[in-house]
Amino acid sequence: LKDQEAKPPNYNALKDRGNSASAFDWGLSYSVVEIDRDPERRYEFAMERMLKAKESGTTFGQSSTYSEPVIFKNDDEMSHKINQQVVDLMKTLAAKDGASEALKKEAAEFKLPGMGENFSQVVPKSLHETYMKGFEIYKAKVSAYRANHTEEETKKHVEDVLSAEWHEAVYGI
């Protein structure tokens, strides 16, 4: 190691490498390589929005296009009723003017399985995570209100106040 450190550098190394390039096969073939710039554009857009949101004191949600299958509970009357309401809402939104063709097609093709049969659906991961965080906040608010009020008052508060908040929060997702 000391011998190598004591040795002076080869100042002609680049010139020697250039001379040895004649042995390299320069027979390159022409080809067009397509570069997908969409992920880079999505990243730049998301970062710009995140910075603007941070400056204004708000947040900007995840924008990843990664999707994963999510299993939906459908094994009791309550979960089946909620799933049916979601499907009905999806069909109502698909029937409105300006609805995308993809939503119309999905609403027409989707059939809710019978009660007792869980089902899965592929959804964007960021959408699912945002929804679940919102639902956890909703449940926490219900629990906090229930701790200091009667069951009747809690039910009325959920129907009047919290359900409106929930619809407003979910509508933006």
Secondary structure, 3 states (H helix, E strand, C coil): CHHHHHCCCCCCHHHHHHHHHHHCCCCCCCCCCCCCCHHHHHHHHHHHHHHHHHHHCCCCCCCCCCEEEEEECCCCHHHHHHHHHHHHHHHHHHHCCCCCHHHHHHHHHCCCCCCCCCEEEEEEHHHHHHHHHHHHHHHHHHHHHHHHCCHHHHHHHHHHHHHHHHHHHHHCC
